[in-house]
Amino acid sequence: MNTLILAAAAALLGAPAVVQDAPATPEQMVLPGATLAPDCGNLYGLAGRAFCVSAPLAGIGALADAYVADLQAKGWIPAGGEDNRVVFVRRRDGGGCDGLQMQAFYDTSRPAGPEAIGYLGFGPIPGDVCAEQPAAAPAPQQ
């Protein structure tokens, strides 16, 4: 299994990415109303790179809200995002922050009715998301 998927799974469970005990199974991360979607609908190249669940589009918003609440209960703070995407941060014990992204999506080549399948994909954001970013170089004067 891909390291990113394991890291996303650990993030969803609120555990450190390096776990000494038996790792959680993907099924343990599926909230009520969701179905495990390991292939991520074969969309956007996410299969093998993200942890995904699916649900009918009519319920995907409520499911996203349930995941936000679940992640908040595990110490994740919604820190930004836009339509269909939420970025979460969580302080590390030794300093710095972990980042996690949740993205809602569906197959836009198919009709988007209430029974169409929608997806939530989760993936860790690499590095320390709280680290100061280097200042951009000033634009050259002409």
Buried (B, 14 or more C-beta within 10 A) or exposed (E): EEEBBBBBBBBBBEBEBEEEEEBBEBEEBBBEEBEBBEEBBEBBEBBEBBBBBBBBBEBBEEBBEBBBEBBEEBEBEEBEEEEBBBBBBBEEEEEEBBBBBBBBBBBEEEEEEEEBBBBBBBBBBEEEBBEEEEEEEEEEEE
